[in-house]
Amino acid sequence: MKIAFVGKGGSGKTTLASLFLRHLAAETPAPPLLALDADINQHLAAALGAPESLTMPTLGAELAAIKDYLRGDNPRLRSAADMIKTSPPGRGSRLVGIAEDNPLYDRFVREVDGVRLAATGPFAEADLGVACYHAKVGAVELLLNHMVDGAGEYAVVDMTAGADSFASGLFTRFDVTFLVCEPTVRSVGVYRQYLEYARDFDVRVAVVGNKVIDDEDLAFLREHVGPDLLTWVGRSDHVRAAERGEVRPIATLEPANRDALRAMRELVDGVSKDWAKFQRQTIEFHLRNAHAWGNDRAGRDLADQVDPGFAMGPVPAAF
């Protein structure tokens, strides 16, 4: 399963993503996990308990190398430079799994408390005024487009805040999108905006309430979110300690909050993988990006990067 955590800035999506990952990692046996930090504020490693000494290589700084690996010997991609962030896989492309070892993971992935993690990287000083963060997030989009995740495997992405993910097709890459929502008007506003944008793309959204202190908070969320509210996380000494830099064992999380994580996993595990939709939307958003800007940059029609004889799936098919 491919899973996203989205929400208003400050809603706690990084906190919830880290709790969910650590909850899964504590299972016996632990399922295959891959975490991707795609937020402009790179805090997922710290939330997972990484030491300050950990140096994370960044996907966004090495986009050319990522393209070169994923391209493989796909004849529809003339070179790594010919690829854009939406270039779809085809026959000859290199695909990636969750649990495997490969040169990309060797280069970019580090293990933090049982969770394999890769990071897009922060907005660098050299980028100020001249670059868009979505160019860096394109590395994550390319990885997800080429990722074949099997049953019982989880790729979890901590996304950019608000509706920024709609600047590309990245929001369609997920089997489940957890929208973290505080009991506030502004947070509910982001929820409504997200649903409005996602409505036409069959995006599965489940709301996880956060910072729910009392019955009034819960009633507010139920009033404004309705049946989309899957579960909620309440007051937590465990989370407050983590915010002070003390990452405690997940077993010490309050029972009600641990139950919320179980409800989230239960939802994910009940979702059926729709590879046909995944492939259809991969192509749709590639053609959109090609028409909007990619063709002008390349000086040709990038629609020819689409391989009509290739389909993604548990065992990628060519026909």
C-alpha positions as CSV (number, residue, x, y, z in Angstrom):
1,M,0.0,0.0,0.0
2,K,1.1,3.6,-0.7
3,I,-0.1,5.9,2.1
4,A,0.0,9.7,2.3
5,F,-0.3,12.0,5.3
6,V,-1.5,15.5,4.5
7,G,-3.1,18.4,6.3
8,K,-2.7,22.0,7.3
9,G,0.7,23.2,8.3
10,G,1.1,22.5,12.1
11,S,-1.8,20.0,12.2
12,G,0.5,17.2,13.3
13,K,0.8,15.2,10.1
14,T,4.5,14.5,10.6
15,T,3.7,13.4,14.2
16,L,0.9,11.1,13.0
17,A,3.0,9.7,10.2
18,S,5.9,8.9,12.6
19,L,3.5,7.3,15.1
20,F,1.9,5.2,12.4
21,L,5.3,4.0,11.1
22,R,6.6,3.2,14.5
23,H,3.4,1.3,15.3
24,L,3.9,-0.8,12.2
25,A,7.6,-1.3,12.9
26,A,6.8,-2.6,16.4
27,E,4.7,-5.5,15.0
28,T,6.0,-9.0,15.2
29,P,7.0,-9.7,12.6
30,A,7.4,-6.1,11.3
31,P,6.0,-5.6,7.8
32,P,8.3,-4.1,5.1
33,L,8.3,-0.3,5.4
34,L,9.6,2.6,3.4
35,A,9.1,6.1,4.7
36,L,9.5,9.2,2.4
37,D,9.7,12.7,3.8
38,A,8.3,14.9,1.0
39,D,7.6,18.0,3.2
40,I,9.5,21.2,2.7
41,N,10.1,21.1,6.5
42,Q,12.1,18.0,7.0
43,H,11.2,16.7,10.4
44,L,10.2,13.0,9.9
45,A,13.6,11.6,10.7
46,A,13.7,13.5,14.1
47,A,10.1,12.4,14.8
48,L,11.1,8.8,14.3
49,G,13.9,9.2,16.8
50,A,17.0,9.8,14.5
51,P,20.0,11.1,16.3
52,E,21.2,14.6,15.4
53,S,24.3,13.0,14.0
54,L,22.4,11.2,11.3
55,T,23.2,12.6,7.8
56,M,20.4,12.0,5.3
57,P,21.4,12.2,1.7
58,T,18.6,14.0,-0.2
59,L,16.6,12.7,-3.2
60,G,15.9,16.2,-4.4
61,A,19.6,17.0,-4.9
62,E,20.2,13.9,-7.0
63,L,17.3,13.9,-9.4
64,A,19.4,13.1,-12.4
65,A,20.9,10.0,-10.8
66,I,17.4,8.8,-9.8
67,K,16.2,9.3,-13.4
68,D,19.2,7.5,-14.8
69,Y,18.5,4.5,-12.6
70,L,14.8,4.3,-13.2
71,R,15.1,4.8,-16.9
72,G,17.0,1.5,-17.3
73,D,17.0,0.6,-21.0
74,N,13.5,1.8,-21.7
75,P,13.8,2.8,-25.4
76,R,11.1,5.4,-25.1
77,L,13.3,7.5,-22.8
78,R,16.1,8.9,-24.9
79,S,18.2,9.8,-21.8
80,A,17.9,10.6,-18.2
81,A,17.7,14.3,-19.2
82,D,14.7,13.4,-21.4
83,M,12.7,12.4,-18.4
84,I,10.4,14.7,-16.5
85,K,8.9,14.1,-13.1
86,T,5.8,12.3,-14.6
87,S,7.6,10.1,-17.1
88,P,5.9,6.7,-16.8
89,P,7.6,3.4,-16.6
90,G,7.6,1.1,-19.6
91,R,9.3,-2.0,-20.9
92,G,13.0,-1.8,-19.9
93,S,12.4,0.6,-17.0
94,R,13.8,-0.3,-13.6
95,L,11.1,-0.8,-11.0
96,V,11.5,-0.6,-7.2
97,G,9.9,-2.5,-4.4
98,I,9.5,-1.8,-0.7
99,A,11.6,-4.5,0.8
100,E,14.3,-4.9,-1.8
101,D,17.9,-3.6,-1.8
102,N,18.9,-1.7,-4.9
103,P,21.5,1.0,-5.7
104,L,19.0,3.9,-5.1
105,Y,18.1,2.6,-1.6
106,D,21.8,2.0,-0.9
107,R,22.5,5.6,-1.7
108,F,19.5,7.4,-0.2
109,V,17.8,5.2,2.4
110,R,18.8,5.1,6.1
111,E,17.2,3.0,8.9
112,V,15.7,4.8,11.9
113,D,14.3,2.7,14.7
114,G,13.3,-0.1,12.3
115,V,12.0,2.2,9.6
116,R,13.8,2.7,6.3
117,L,13.6,6.4,5.4
118,A,14.5,8.6,2.5
119,A,14.2,12.4,2.4
120,T,13.5,14.8,-0.3
121,G,15.7,17.4,1.3
122,P,15.1,20.9,2.5
123,F,14.8,24.1,0.5
124,A,18.4,25.1,0.0
125,E,19.7,28.7,0.1
126,A,20.7,28.4,-3.6
127,D,17.1,27.7,-4.4
128,L,15.7,30.9,-2.9
129,G,14.0,33.0,-5.5
130,V,14.9,30.7,-8.4
131,A,13.4,27.3,-7.8
132,C,10.2,25.6,-6.8
133,Y,10.1,22.9,-4.1
134,H,7.9,20.8,-6.3
135,A,10.9,20.1,-8.5
136,K,12.5,18.3,-5.5
137,V,9.3,16.5,-4.7
138,G,9.4,15.2,-8.3
139,A,12.0,12.7,-7.1
140,V,9.3,11.1,-4.9
141,E,6.7,11.2,-7.7
142,L,9.1,9.3,-10.0
143,L,9.9,6.7,-7.3
144,L,6.2,6.1,-6.6
145,N,5.4,5.9,-10.3
146,H,8.0,3.1,-10.6
147,M,7.2,1.4,-7.3
148,V,5.6,-2.1,-7.2
149,D,4.4,-2.5,-3.6
150,G,3.1,-6.0,-2.7
151,A,0.6,-7.2,-0.2
152,G,1.5,-6.4,3.4
153,E,4.1,-3.7,2.4
154,Y,3.8,-0.1,3.2
155,A,5.2,3.1,1.6
156,V,4.3,6.0,3.8
157,V,4.8,9.6,2.6
158,D,4.8,12.7,4.8
159,M,3.5,15.3,2.2
160,T,3.8,19.0,1.8
161,A,1.3,21.1,3.9
162,G,-2.1,22.1,2.7
163,A,-3.1,21.6,-0.9
164,D,0.5,22.0,-2.3
165,S,0.5,18.3,-3.5
166,F,-2.1,19.3,-6.2
167,A,0.7,21.1,-8.1
168,S,1.4,17.7,-9.6
169,G,-0.2,14.3,-10.0
170,L,1.5,13.2,-6.7
171,F,-1.9,13.3,-4.9
172,T,-3.2,10.4,-7.0
173,R,-0.3,8.0,-6.2
174,F,-1.7,6.7,-2.9
175,D,-4.1,3.9,-2.0
176,V,-5.1,5.8,1.2
177,T,-4.6,9.5,2.1
178,F,-4.9,10.3,5.8
179,L,-5.8,13.9,6.2
180,V,-4.8,15.1,9.7
181,C,-7.4,17.6,10.9
182,E,-7.4,19.7,14.1
183,P,-10.7,20.8,15.6
184,T,-10.3,24.3,14.1
185,V,-12.0,26.3,11.3
186,R,-8.7,26.6,9.4
187,S,-7.9,22.9,9.5
188,V,-11.4,22.0,8.4
189,G,-11.0,24.5,5.6
190,V,-7.9,22.6,4.3
191,Y,-10.0,19.4,4.5
192,R,-12.7,20.9,2.4
193,Q,-10.2,22.3,-0.2
194,Y,-8.5,18.9,-0.4
195,L,-11.7,17.1,-1.0
196,E,-12.8,19.6,-3.6
197,Y,-9.6,19.1,-5.6
198,A,-9.5,15.3,-5.2
199,R,-13.2,14.7,-5.9
200,D,-12.8,14.0,-9.6
201,F,-9.8,11.6,-9.2
202,D,-11.2,8.9,-6.9
203,V,-8.8,9.7,-4.1
204,R,-9.6,7.7,-1.0
205,V,-9.4,10.2,1.9
206,A,-9.8,9.3,5.6
207,V,-9.7,12.0,8.2
208,V,-7.7,11.5,11.4
209,G,-8.5,14.1,14.1
210,N,-5.6,15.4,16.1
211,K,-5.2,17.4,19.3
212,V,-8.7,16.4,20.3
213,I,-8.9,17.5,24.0
214,D,-12.6,17.1,24.9
215,D,-16.1,16.2,23.7
216,E,-16.5,19.6,22.2
217,D,-13.5,19.1,20.0
218,L,-14.9,15.7,18.9
219,A,-18.3,17.1,18.3
220,F,-16.8,19.9,16.1
221,L,-15.0,17.4,13.9
222,R,-18.0,15.2,13.6
223,E,-20.1,18.2,12.6
224,H,-17.7,19.4,9.9
225,V,-16.1,16.2,8.7
226,G,-19.0,13.8,9.1
227,P,-18.4,10.1,8.0
228,D,-14.9,10.9,6.7
229,L,-13.7,11.0,10.3
230,L,-12.1,7.6,10.8
231,T,-10.5,8.1,14.2
232,W,-8.8,10.7,16.4
233,V,-5.8,11.2,18.6
234,G,-6.3,12.9,21.9
235,R,-4.0,14.5,24.5
236,S,-0.7,12.7,24.7
237,D,2.2,13.0,27.1
238,H,4.0,10.6,24.7
239,V,3.7,13.1,21.9
240,R,4.6,16.1,24.1
241,A,7.7,14.3,25.2
242,A,8.6,13.7,21.5
243,E,8.2,17.4,20.8
244,R,10.8,18.0,23.5
245,G,13.2,15.6,21.8
246,E,12.4,12.5,24.0
247,V,11.1,9.8,21.6
248,R,9.7,7.1,23.9
249,P,9.0,3.5,22.9
250,I,5.7,3.3,20.9
251,A,4.4,0.8,23.5
252,T,4.1,3.7,26.0
253,L,1.7,5.6,23.7
254,E,-1.7,6.0,25.5
255,P,-4.0,3.0,24.8
256,A,-6.7,5.1,23.1
257,N,-4.2,6.7,20.8
258,R,-2.7,3.3,20.0
259,D,-6.2,2.2,19.1
260,A,-6.4,5.0,16.6
261,L,-3.3,3.7,14.9
262,R,-4.8,0.2,14.8
263,A,-7.9,1.7,13.2
264,M,-5.8,3.4,10.5
265,R,-4.0,0.1,9.7
266,E,-7.2,-1.8,9.6
267,L,-8.5,0.7,7.0
268,V,-5.4,0.4,4.9
269,D,-5.4,-3.4,5.0
270,G,-9.0,-3.5,3.8
271,V,-8.3,-1.5,0.7
272,S,-8.0,-3.4,-2.6
273,K,-5.1,-2.3,-4.8
274,D,-6.3,-0.8,-8.1
275,W,-3.4,-1.0,-10.5
276,A,-5.5,-0.2,-13.5
277,K,-6.4,3.2,-12.0
278,F,-2.8,3.8,-10.9
279,Q,-1.6,3.2,-14.5
280,R,-4.4,5.3,-16.0
281,Q,-3.6,8.3,-13.8
282,T,0.1,7.9,-14.3
283,I,-0.5,8.4,-18.0
284,E,-3.1,11.1,-17.6
285,F,-0.9,13.3,-15.5
286,H,2.2,12.7,-17.7
287,L,0.2,13.9,-20.7
288,R,-1.1,16.9,-18.7
289,N,2.5,17.9,-17.7
290,A,3.8,17.3,-21.2
291,H,1.2,19.5,-22.7
292,A,1.5,22.2,-20.1
293,W,5.3,22.6,-20.1
294,G,7.3,19.4,-20.8
295,N,6.9,19.4,-24.6
296,D,8.2,23.0,-24.8
297,R,11.2,22.2,-22.7
298,A,12.0,19.0,-24.6
299,G,11.2,20.4,-28.1
300,R,9.1,17.4,-28.9
301,D,5.9,15.6,-27.9
302,L,6.6,13.6,-24.8
303,A,3.4,11.6,-25.2
304,D,5.7,9.1,-27.0
305,Q,7.1,8.2,-23.6
306,V,3.9,6.3,-22.9
307,D,4.4,2.6,-23.5
308,P,0.9,1.2,-24.5
309,G,2.2,-2.3,-24.1
310,F,3.1,-2.0,-20.4
311,A,0.9,-2.2,-17.3
312,M,1.9,-1.9,-13.7
313,G,0.9,-4.6,-11.2
314,P,2.2,-7.1,-8.6
315,V,4.1,-8.7,-11.5
316,P,4.5,-5.9,-14.1
317,A,3.0,-7.1,-17.4
318,A,4.0,-6.4,-21.0
319,F,1.7,-7.4,-23.8
